[in-house]
Amino acid sequence: MGKASNEITTNSSILNDIRTIIEHGRQQAYAAAGQAAIVTYWNVGRRIVEEEQHGEIRAQYGSRLIKTLSEQLVPKYGSTFSKRNLDYFRQFYLCFNKLEIVNTCVHNLTWSHFRTIMQVADPKAREWYVKEASEQMWSVRTLRRNIGTQYYGRRMACIREGLTLPAPDIETDDPLEYIKSPVVAEFLGFRKDYKYDESQLEQALIDHLQQFIMELGRGFAFVDRQKHISTDTGDFYIDLVFYNIKLKRYVLFELKTHPLTHADVGQLDMYVRLYDDLVKDDSDNPTIGILLCTETDKVLAKYSVLNGSEQLFAAKYMAYMPTEEELRREIEQQKRFFLEQHGNEEMG
């Protein structure tokens, strides 16, 4: 009897397994409870809005209604139903008045996700952020950063003139859907006036690879740094190589700590041609090359091999978090640059 007891107490495998099962079960229970709470908040908000619509003076009636409801609900159900929170529930319903949107995305999102997205003014942007945050399983911190750096707005600005933005669930092979400019890289830790060289920039991007991939957008996977390609006449080293799963293309990045030059464009053009000829498989789409530089140039966009190219692009990076006005100005400037590159000078 004693021996059997000792064997059970010394067998940690079963104990660890059961602990894992319990923790997993608790996590599922917490997640389910959180999902149910979000749907509850939506329904509370819906009912408040429906009641408001019967009031003769909506603003005054709505304010009195929420205050009265809070006074009656808090004693029984707690501070979750305070006046402030009831206001949030009402706004939640007004922002997302289709329950299927909430039900579709709620399994990967928390109330904090929805609260954050509710601050976005554009209804189309709100819906896009909800779906993208759910599909990509963004943390609240990641979501806040993407909203703060106008992820949706920059994505829209990179679409060719005359093309409409496809729905998020529609696959596209248009590289402009996946190239953002400016690239906001405040995560590198460089001060606005800090001087650094290309090797320091490359190392900082590698050190913050997850944040860099998040900034690049959908489908990017890291492949190599200083990719060596040898030819009969010399050796070449490409700064960073990624593969975009959705585009089914290699994406080469050349890093520059100066404004775009004609020599930079020529170098990137050669690297893309080398990669297409010596590295990529027949099953891969043509390679894309992106120059990350401190400033783009509309003259080069119009008169270099960038013009009309479907494989060569230049994008500005900002190693600090710009103000909202700075970012808005840069988005418009980079949009003009892309349009110039593709032979369309009208903003539309």
KEMIVEX-31705 format. One record per residue: residue in three letters; y, x, z of N, C-alpha, C in turn. Coordinates in steps of 0.1 Angstrom, whole numbers, padded with zeros to 4 digits, always signed. Layout:
// KEMIVEX-31705
ALAYXZYXZYXZ
...
END
This chain:
// KEMIVEX-31705
MET-0012+0008+0000+0000+0000+0000+0013+0009+0000
GLY+0012+0019+0009+0024+0028+0010+0026+0036-0003
LYS+0015+0040-0009+0016+0048-0021+0022+0039-0032
ALA+0018+0027-0034+0023+0018-0044+0038+0016-0042
SER+0042+0014-0029+0056+0012-0026+0064+0024-0030
ASN+0059+0037-0027+0066+0049-0031+0068+0050-0046
GLU+0057+0046-0054+0058+0046-0068+0069+0037-0074
ILE+0070+0025-0067+0081+0016-0072+0095+0021-0069
THR+0097+0027-0057+0110+0032-0053+0114+0044-0061
THR+0104+0052-0065+0108+0064-0073+0109+0062-0088
ASN+0105+0050-0092+0106+0047-0107+0120+0042-0110
SER+0129+0051-0114+0143+0047-0117+0145+0040-0130
SER+0135+0041-0139+0136+0036-0153+0138+0021-0152
ILE+0129+0014-0145+0130-0001-0144+0143-0005-0138
LEU+0148+0002-0127+0160-0001-0121+0172+0000-0130
ASN+0172+0011-0138+0183+0013-0148+0183+0002-0158
ASP+0171-0001-0163+0170-0012-0173+0175-0025-0168
ILE+0172-0028-0156+0176-0041-0150+0191-0041-0148
ARG+0196-0030-0143+0211-0029-0142+0218-0031-0155
THR+0212-0025-0166+0218-0027-0179+0218-0041-0183
ILE+0207-0048-0181+0205-0062-0184+0216-0070-0177
ILE+0217-0068-0164+0227-0075-0155+0241-0073-0160
GLU+0245-0060-0163+0258-0057-0167+0261-0064-0181
HIS+0251-0063-0190+0253-0070-0203+0255-0085-0201
GLY+0247-0091-0192+0248-0105-0190+0261-0109-0184
ARG+0266-0101-0175+0279-0103-0169+0290-0102-0180
GLN+0289-0092-0188+0299-0091-0199+0300-0103-0208
GLN+0288-0107-0212+0287-0119-0220+0293-0131-0213
ALA+0290-0133-0200+0295-0144-0193+0311-0143-0192
TYR+0316-0131-0189+0331-0130-0189+0337-0133-0203
ALA+0330-0128-0213+0335-0130-0227+0335-0145-0230
ALA+0324-0152-0227+0323-0166-0229+0333-0174-0221
ALA+0336-0170-0209+0346-0177-0201+0360-0175-0206
GLY+0362-0163-0211+0375-0160-0217+0378-0168-0230
GLN+0367-0169-0238+0368-0177-0250+0371-0192-0247
ALA+0363-0197-0237+0365-0211-0233+0379-0213-0228
ALA+0384-0204-0221+0398-0205-0215+0408-0206-0226
ILE+0407-0197-0237+0416-0198-0248+0416-0211-0255
VAL+0404-0216-0257+0403-0230-0264+0410-0240-0255
THR+0408-0239-0242+0414-0248-0232+0429-0247-0233
TYR+0435-0235-0234+0449-0234-0235+0454-0240-0248
TRP+0447-0239-0258+0451-0244-0271+0451-0260-0270
ASN+0441-0265-0264+0441-0280-0263+0452-0285-0253
VAL+0455-0278-0243+0466-0282-0234+0479-0281-0242
GLY+0481-0271-0249+0493-0270-0257+0494-0281-0268
ARG+0483-0284-0274+0483-0296-0284+0487-0309-0277
ARG+0481-0311-0265+0484-0324-0258+0499-0325-0254
ILE+0505-0314-0250+0519-0313-0246+0528-0316-0258
VAL+0524-0310-0270+0532-0312-0282+0531-0327-0286
GLU+0519-0332-0286+0517-0346-0290+0526-0355-0281
GLU+0526-0353-0268+0534-0361-0259+0549-0359-0262
GLU+0553-0347-0265+0567-0344-0268+0572-0352-0280
GLN+0563-0354-0289+0567-0361-0302+0570-0375-0299
HIS+0567-0381-0288+0570-0394-0284+0583-0395-0277
GLY+0589-0384-0273+0601-0384-0266+0613-0386-0275
GLU+0623-0393-0270+0635-0395-0279+0643-0383-0280
ILE+0645-0375-0270+0653-0362-0270+0643-0351-0267
ARG+0637-0345-0277+0626-0336-0276+0628-0325-0266
ALA+0639-0317-0268+0641-0306-0259+0642-0309-0245
GLN+0650-0319-0241+0652-0323-0227+0639-0329-0222
TYR+0633-0338-0230+0620-0344-0226+0609-0334-0224
GLY+0608-0324-0233+0598-0314-0232+0599-0305-0220
SER+0612-0302-0217+0614-0293-0205+0610-0301-0192
ARG+0614-0313-0191+0611-0321-0179+0596-0323-0178
LEU+0589-0326-0190+0575-0328-0190+0567-0316-0185
ILE+0571-0304-0190+0563-0292-0186+0566-0289-0171
LYS+0578-0291-0166+0581-0289-0152+0573-0299-0143
THR+0572-0311-0147+0565-0321-0140+0550-0318-0140
LEU+0545-0315-0152+0530-0312-0153+0527-0300-0144
SER+0535-0290-0144+0533-0278-0136+0532-0281-0121
GLU+0541-0289-0117+0542-0293-0102+0529-0300-0098
GLN+0523-0307-0107+0511-0315-0104+0498-0307-0106
LEU+0498-0297-0115+0486-0290-0119+0484-0278-0110
VAL+0495-0271-0106+0493-0258-0099+0486-0260-0086
PRO+0489-0270-0078+0482-0272-0065+0467-0273-0066
LYS+0462-0279-0077+0448-0280-0079+0441-0269-0087
TYR+0448-0264-0097+0442-0255-0106+0448-0241-0106
GLY+0458-0239-0098+0463-0225-0096+0475-0222-0106
SER+0479-0209-0105+0491-0205-0112+0489-0203-0127
THR+0476-0204-0131+0473-0204-0146+0481-0215-0153
PHE+0484-0226-0146+0491-0237-0152+0506-0238-0147
SER+0512-0227-0144+0526-0226-0141+0534-0231-0152
LYS+0547-0234-0149+0556-0238-0160+0557-0228-0171
ARG+0558-0215-0167+0558-0204-0177+0546-0204-0186
ASN+0534-0206-0180+0522-0205-0188+0521-0218-0197
LEU+0525-0229-0192+0524-0241-0200+0533-0240-0212
ASP+0544-0233-0210+0553-0230-0222+0546-0222-0232
TYR+0538-0212-0227+0530-0203-0236+0520-0212-0243
PHE+0513-0221-0236+0502-0229-0242+0508-0238-0253
ARG+0520-0243-0251+0527-0251-0261+0530-0243-0273
GLN+0535-0231-0271+0539-0221-0282+0526-0217-0289
PHE+0515-0215-0282+0502-0212-0288+0498-0222-0298
TYR+0499-0235-0295+0495-0245-0304+0504-0246-0316
LEU+0517-0244-0313+0527-0244-0324+0525-0233-0334
CYS+0521-0221-0329+0519-0210-0337+0505-0211-0345
PHE+0495-0217-0339+0482-0218-0345+0477-0232-0343
ASN+0482-0241-0352+0479-0255-0350+0466-0259-0357
LYS+0459-0249-0362+0445-0252-0368+0435-0246-0358
LEU+0427-0254-0352+0418-0249-0342+0407-0240-0349
GLU+0404-0242-0362+0394-0234-0368+0398-0219-0369
ILE+0411-0217-0370+0415-0203-0370+0412-0196-0356
VAL+0415-0204-0345+0413-0199-0332+0398-0197-0330
ASN+0390-0207-0333+0376-0206-0331+0369-0195-0339
THR+0374-0192-0351+0368-0182-0359+0371-0168-0353
CYS+0382-0166-0347+0386-0152-0343+0385-0150-0328
VAL+0383-0161-0320+0384-0160-0306+0373-0151-0300
HIS+0361-0149-0306+0350-0142-0301+0353-0127-0299
ASN+0363-0122-0307+0367-0108-0306+0381-0106-0299
LEU+0388-0116-0296+0401-0115-0291+0403-0121-0277
THR+0413-0116-0270+0416-0121-0256+0429-0129-0257
TRP+0432-0135-0246+0445-0143-0245+0456-0133-0247
SER+0455-0120-0242+0466-0111-0245+0468-0108-0259
HIS+0457-0108-0267+0459-0106-0282+0467-0118-0287
PHE+0464-0130-0284+0471-0141-0289+0485-0141-0285
ARG+0488-0138-0272+0501-0137-0267+0510-0127-0274
THR+0504-0116-0278+0511-0106-0285+0514-0111-0299
ILE+0505-0117-0306+0507-0121-0320+0517-0133-0320
MET+0517-0141-0310+0527-0152-0309+0541-0147-0310
GLN+0544-0134-0308+0558-0129-0309+0562-0126-0323
VAL+0552-0127-0332+0555-0124-0346+0561-0137-0353
ALA+0572-0135-0359+0580-0147-0364+0573-0153-0377
ASP+0568-0144-0386+0563-0149-0399+0549-0155-0397
PRO+0548-0168-0401+0535-0175-0399+0523-0168-0407
LYS+0526-0164-0419+0516-0157-0427+0512-0144-0420
ALA+0521-0137-0415+0518-0124-0408+0510-0127-0395
ARG+0514-0137-0388+0506-0141-0376+0491-0143-0379
GLU+0489-0151-0389+0475-0154-0393+0468-0142-0398
TRP+0475-0133-0405+0469-0121-0410+0465-0112-0398
TYR+0474-0110-0388+0472-0102-0377+0460-0107-0369
VAL+0459-0120-0367+0448-0126-0360+0434-0123-0366
LYS+0434-0125-0379+0421-0122-0387+0418-0107-0387
GLU+0428-0099-0389+0425-0085-0390+0422-0079-0376
ALA+0428-0083-0366+0425-0078-0352+0411-0082-0348
SER+0407-0094-0352+0393-0099-0349+0383-0091-0357
GLU+0385-0090-0370+0375-0083-0379+0374-0068-0376
GLN+0386-0062-0373+0386-0047-0370+0384-0045-0355
MET+0383-0055-0347+0382-0054-0332+0392-0045-0326
TRP+0405-0047-0329+0416-0040-0324+0417-0042-0309
SER+0420-0032-0302+0424-0034-0288+0438-0040-0288
VAL+0442-0045-0276+0456-0050-0275+0466-0039-0278
ARG+0463-0027-0273+0473-0016-0275+0474-0013-0290
THR+0463-0013-0297+0463-0011-0312+0471-0022-0319
LEU+0468-0034-0315+0475-0045-0321+0490-0044-0319
ARG+0494-0041-0307+0509-0040-0304+0515-0029-0312
ARG+0508-0018-0314+0513-0007-0322+0515-0011-0337
ASN+0504-0018-0342+0505-0022-0356+0516-0032-0358
ILE+0518-0041-0349+0529-0050-0350+0542-0043-0349
GLY+0544-0034-0340+0556-0026-0338+0560-0018-0350
THR+0550-0013-0357+0553-0004-0369+0552-0013-0381
GLN+0552-0026-0380+0553-0035-0392+0541-0032-0402
TYR+0529-0031-0396+0517-0029-0405+0517-0039-0416
TYR+0518-0051-0413+0517-0062-0424+0528-0060-0434
GLY+0541-0058-0429+0552-0057-0438+0551-0045-0447
ARG+0546-0034-0442+0544-0022-0450+0533-0024-0461
ARG+0523-0031-0456+0512-0033-0466+0517-0042-0477
MET+0525-0052-0474+0531-0060-0485+0540-0052-0494
ALA+0547-0043-0488+0557-0035-0496+0550-0026-0506
CYS+0538-0023-0504+0530-0014-0513+0524-0021-0524
ILE+0525-0034-0526+0519-0041-0537+0528-0039-0549
ARG+0521-0037-0560+0529-0036-0573+0537-0049-0575
GLU+0549-0047-0581+0557-0058-0585+0550-0068-0594
GLY+0551-0080-0591+0544-0091-0599+0530-0094-0594
LEU+0524-0086-0585+0511-0089-0580+0512-0096-0567
THR+0504-0106-0565+0504-0113-0552+0494-0107-0543
LEU+0496-0108-0530+0487-0103-0520+0475-0111-0519
PRO+0463-0105-0521+0450-0112-0520+0448-0116-0505
ALA+0440-0127-0503+0436-0130-0490+0429-0119-0484
PRO+0429-0117-0470+0423-0105-0464+0408-0104-0467
ASP+0401-0116-0469+0387-0115-0471+0383-0113-0485
ILE+0392-0111-0494+0389-0108-0508+0390-0093-0511
GLU+0379-0088-0517+0378-0074-0520+0387-0070-0531
THR+0393-0059-0531+0402-0054-0542+0400-0040-0544
ASP+0402-0035-0557+0401-0021-0559+0414-0015-0563
ASP+0425-0022-0559+0438-0017-0562+0442-0007-0551
PRO+0444+0006-0554+0447+0016-0544+0460+0013-0536
LEU+0470+0006-0542+0482+0003-0535+0480-0007-0524
GLU+0469-0014-0524+0465-0022-0512+0462-0014-0500
TYR+0459-0001-0502+0454+0007-0491+0463+0019-0488
ILE+0474+0020-0495+0483+0032-0493+0496+0027-0486
LYS+0499+0032-0474+0511+0028-0467+0521+0039-0468
SER+0533+0035-0470+0545+0044-0469+0557+0037-0464
PRO+0563+0041-0454+0560+0054-0447+0548+0053-0438
VAL+0542+0065-0436+0532+0066-0426+0538+0070-0412
VAL+0537+0061-0402+0543+0064-0389+0533+0071-0381
ALA+0536+0084-0378+0527+0093-0371+0533+0098-0358
GLU+0538+0089-0350+0544+0093-0337+0534+0098-0327
PHE+0521+0094-0330+0510+0099-0321+0508+0114-0321
LEU+0514+0121-0331+0512+0135-0332+0519+0142-0320
GLY+0528+0136-0314+0535+0142-0302+0547+0151-0306
PHE+0551+0151-0319+0562+0160-0322+0575+0152-0319
ARG+0585+0160-0314+0598+0154-0312+0605+0153-0326
LYS+0615+0144-0326+0622+0142-0339+0628+0154-0345
ASP+0633+0164-0337+0639+0176-0342+0630+0188-0341
TYR+0617+0186-0338+0607+0197-0336+0603+0203-0350
LYS+0603+0216-0351+0599+0223-0363+0585+0227-0362
TYR+0577+0224-0372+0563+0227-0373+0559+0231-0387
ASP+0548+0238-0388+0543+0242-0402+0531+0233-0406
GLU+0526+0235-0418+0516+0227-0423+0503+0228-0415
SER+0500+0240-0411+0487+0242-0403+0488+0234-0390
GLN+0500+0234-0383+0502+0226-0371+0501+0211-0374
LEU+0507+0207-0385+0506+0193-0388+0491+0189-0391
GLU+0484+0197-0398+0470+0194-0401+0462+0193-0387
GLN+0464+0203-0379+0456+0203-0366+0460+0191-0357
ALA+0473+0187-0357+0477+0176-0350+0470+0163-0355
LEU+0469+0162-0368+0462+0150-0374+0447+0150-0371
ILE+0441+0162-0371+0427+0162-0367+0425+0159-0352
ASP+0434+0164-0344+0434+0161-0329+0435+0146-0326
HIS+0443+0139-0335+0445+0125-0333+0439+0117-0345
LEU+0427+0121-0349+0421+0115-0361+0419+0100-0360
GLN+0415+0095-0349+0413+0081-0347+0426+0073-0350
GLN+0437+0078-0344+0450+0071-0346+0455+0073-0360
PHE+0452+0084-0367+0456+0086-0381+0448+0076-0390
ILE+0435+0075-0387+0427+0066-0396+0432+0051-0393
MET+0436+0048-0381+0441+0035-0378+0454+0033-0386
GLU+0463+0043-0387+0475+0042-0394+0473+0041-0409
LEU+0463+0048-0414+0460+0047-0429+0456+0033-0433
GLY+0448+0026-0425+0444+0013-0428+0430+0011-0430
ARG+0426+0001-0438+0412-0004-0438+0403+0006-0446
GLY+0391+0008-0441+0380+0014-0449+0380+0029-0449
PHE+0389+0036-0442+0389+0051-0443+0379+0057-0434
ALA+0372+0067-0439+0362+0075-0431+0365+0090-0434
PHE+0366+0098-0423+0369+0112-0425+0357+0120-0430
VAL+0360+0129-0440+0349+0137-0446+0350+0152-0443
ASP+0362+0158-0445+0363+0172-0443+0377+0177-0442
ARG+0379+0188-0437+0392+0195-0437+0391+0208-0444
GLN+0402+0213-0451+0402+0225-0458+0389+0226-0467
LYS+0387+0215-0474+0375+0214-0483+0376+0225-0494
HIS+0365+0234-0494+0365+0245-0503+0359+0241-0516
ILE+0366+0244-0527+0361+0242-0540+0363+0255-0548
SER+0351+0261-0553+0351+0274-0559+0350+0272-0574
THR+0357+0279-0582+0356+0279-0597+0355+0293-0602
ASP+0353+0295-0614+0352+0308-0620+0364+0317-0618
THR+0376+0310-0617+0388+0318-0616+0394+0318-0602
GLY+0389+0311-0593+0395+0312-0579+0389+0302-0570
ASP+0394+0302-0557+0390+0293-0547+0401+0284-0543
PHE+0398+0272-0540+0409+0262-0536+0404+0255-0524
TYR+0414+0251-0516+0412+0245-0503+0421+0232-0502
ILE+0414+0221-0500+0421+0208-0499+0423+0205-0485
ASP+0435+0201-0481+0438+0199-0466+0428+0190-0460
LEU+0428+0177-0464+0420+0167-0457+0414+0158-0468
VAL+0401+0155-0466+0393+0146-0475+0388+0134-0467
PHE+0391+0122-0472+0385+0110-0466+0377+0103-0477
TYR+0370+0093-0473+0363+0084-0483+0367+0070-0479
ASN+0371+0062-0488+0374+0048-0485+0363+0040-0490
ILE+0356+0033-0480+0344+0026-0483+0347+0014-0492
LYS+0358+0007-0490+0361-0005-0497+0365-0001-0512
LEU+0372+0010-0513+0376+0014-0527+0365+0022-0534
LYS+0355+0027-0526+0344+0035-0531+0350+0047-0539
ARG+0360+0054-0532+0366+0065-0538+0368+0076-0527
TYR+0368+0088-0531+0373+0099-0522+0389+0098-0523
VAL+0395+0102-0511+0409+0102-0510+0413+0116-0504
LEU+0420+0123-0513+0425+0137-0509+0439+0136-0503
PHE+0441+0143-0492+0455+0144-0486+0459+0158-0487
GLU+0471+0160-0492+0478+0173-0491+0490+0171-0482
LEU+0491+0180-0473+0502+0179-0462+0513+0188-0465
LYS+0525+0183-0465+0537+0191-0468+0548+0189-0457
THR+0554+0199-0452+0564+0198-0442+0578+0199-0448
HIS+0579+0195-0461+0592+0196-0468+0592+0184-0477
PRO+0604+0181-0483+0604+0170-0493+0596+0173-0505
LEU+0592+0162-0512+0583+0163-0524+0589+0172-0535
THR+0580+0181-0541+0585+0190-0551+0576+0188-0563
HIS+0580+0193-0575+0572+0192-0587+0560+0201-0586
ALA+0561+0212-0579+0549+0221-0577+0538+0214-0568
ASP+0543+0206-0558+0533+0198-0550+0526+0188-0559
VAL+0533+0181-0567+0526+0171-0576+0516+0178-0585
GLY+0520+0190-0591+0510+0197-0600+0498+0202-0592
GLN+0500+0207-0580+0489+0211-0572+0479+0200-0569
LEU+0484+0188-0565+0476+0177-0562+0469+0172-0574
ASP+0475+0172-0586+0469+0167-0598+0457+0176-0601
MET+0458+0189-0599+0447+0198-0602+0436+0196-0592
TYR+0439+0194-0579+0428+0191-0569+0420+0179-0573
VAL+0428+0168-0577+0421+0156-0580+0411+0157-0592
ARG+0416+0165-0602+0408+0167-0614+0396+0176-0610
LEU+0397+0186-0602+0386+0194-0597+0376+0186-0590
TYR+0381+0177-0581+0372+0169-0573+0364+0159-0581
ASP+0371+0153-0591+0364+0144-0600+0353+0151-0608
ASP+0356+0163-0612+0347+0170-0621+0335+0177-0613
LEU+0338+0182-0601+0328+0190-0594+0322+0184-0582
VAL+0327+0174-0576+0322+0169-0563+0318+0154-0564
LYS+0326+0145-0569+0322+0131-0568+0310+0127-0577
ASP+0303+0117-0572+0291+0112-0579+0295+0102-0590
ASP+0286+0099-0599+0289+0089-0610+0291+0076-0604
SER+0286+0073-0592+0287+0060-0586+0300+0058-0579
ASP+0308+0069-0577+0321+0068-0571+0332+0065-0581
ASN+0342+0057-0577+0353+0055-0585+0362+0068-0585
PRO+0371+0069-0595+0379+0081-0596+0387+0084-0583
THR+0388+0097-0580+0394+0102-0568+0409+0099-0568
ILE+0414+0096-0556+0428+0094-0553+0434+0106-0546
GLY+0446+0110-0550+0452+0121-0542+0465+0116-0537
ILE+0468+0119-0524+0480+0115-0517+0487+0127-0511
LEU+0500+0128-0515+0508+0139-0509+0516+0132-0497
LEU+0514+0138-0485+0521+0134-0474+0533+0143-0472
CYS+0545+0139-0474+0557+0148-0473+0568+0141-0465
THR+0578+0149-0462+0589+0144-0453+0598+0136-0461
GLU+0598+0136-0474+0607+0128-0482+0602+0126-0496
THR+0602+0114-0502+0598+0112-0516+0610+0114-0525
ASP+0608+0114-0538+0619+0117-0547+0617+0108-0559
LYS+0626+0099-0562+0625+0089-0573+0626+0096-0586
VAL+0632+0108-0587+0633+0115-0600+0619+0120-0604
LEU+0612+0125-0594+0598+0130-0596+0589+0118-0599
ALA+0591+0107-0592+0583+0095-0595+0584+0090-0609
LYS+0596+0093-0615+0598+0088-0629+0594+0098-0640
TYR+0596+0112-0637+0595+0122-0647+0584+0132-0645
SER+0576+0130-0635+0564+0139-0633+0551+0131-0636
VAL+0540+0138-0635+0527+0131-0638+0524+0120-0628
LEU+0533+0119-0617+0531+0107-0608+0534+0094-0616
ASN+0542+0095-0626+0546+0082-0633+0535+0076-0640
GLY+0532+0064-0636+0521+0056-0643+0507+0060-0638
SER+0506+0070-0630+0493+0075-0626+0486+0065-0616
GLU+0473+0062-0618+0465+0054-0609+0458+0062-0599
GLN+0459+0076-0599+0452+0084-0590+0461+0093-0581
LEU+0473+0094-0585+0482+0103-0577+0493+0095-0571
PHE+0496+0098-0558+0506+0091-0550+0513+0100-0541
ALA+0525+0097-0537+0532+0104-0527+0536+0094-0516
ALA+0535+0098-0504+0539+0089-0493+0547+0097-0482
LYS+0557+0091-0477+0565+0098-0467+0559+0095-0453
TYR+0559+0106-0445+0554+0104-0431+0566+0106-0422
MET+0565+0099-0410+0575+0101-0400+0568+0104-0387
ALA+0571+0116-0382+0564+0121-0370+0570+0116-0357
TYR+0577+0105-0358+0583+0099-0346+0584+0084-0349
MET+0585+0077-0338+0586+0062-0339+0601+0058-0343
PRO+0603+0053-0355+0616+0049-0359+0621+0037-0352
THR+0634+0034-0352+0639+0022-0348+0635+0011-0358
GLU+0637-0002-0354+0633-0013-0363+0642-0012-0376
GLU+0655-0009-0374+0663-0008-0386+0659+0004-0395
GLU+0656+0015-0389+0652+0027-0397+0639+0024-0404
LEU+0630+0017-0398+0617+0014-0404+0619+0004-0416
ARG+0628-0006-0414+0631-0015-0424+0637-0008-0436
ARG+0646+0001-0434+0653+0008-0445+0642+0017-0452
GLU+0633+0023-0445+0623+0032-0451+0614+0024-0459
ILE+0610+0012-0455+0601+0004-0462+0606+0000-0476
GLU+0619-0004-0476+0626-0007-0488+0627+0005-0498
GLN+0630+0016-0492+0632+0029-0500+0618+0033-0506
GLN+0608+0032-0498+0595+0036-0503+0589+0026-0514
LYS+0593+0013-0512+0589+0003-0522+0596+0007-0535
ARG+0608+0010-0535+0615+0014-0547+0609+0026-0554
PHE+0604+0036-0545+0598+0048-0550+0585+0044-0558
PHE+0577+0035-0552+0564+0031-0558+0567+0023-0571
LEU+0577+0015-0571+0580+0008-0583+0585+0017-0594
GLU+0593+0027-0590+0597+0037-0600+0585+0045-0606
GLN+0576+0048-0597+0564+0055-0602+0556+0047-0612
HIS+0556+0034-0611+0549+0025-0620+0557+0019-0631
GLY+0569+0025-0633+0577+0021-0644+0583+0007-0643
ASN+0586+0003-0631+0592-0010-0629+0604-0009-0619
GLU+0616-0010-0624+0628-0007-0616+0633-0019-0609
GLU+0628-0031-0612+0633-0043-0606+0626-0046-0593
MET+0633-0050-0583+0628-0052-0570+0621-0066-0569
GLY+0626-0076-0576+0620-0089-0576+0619-0096-0563
END
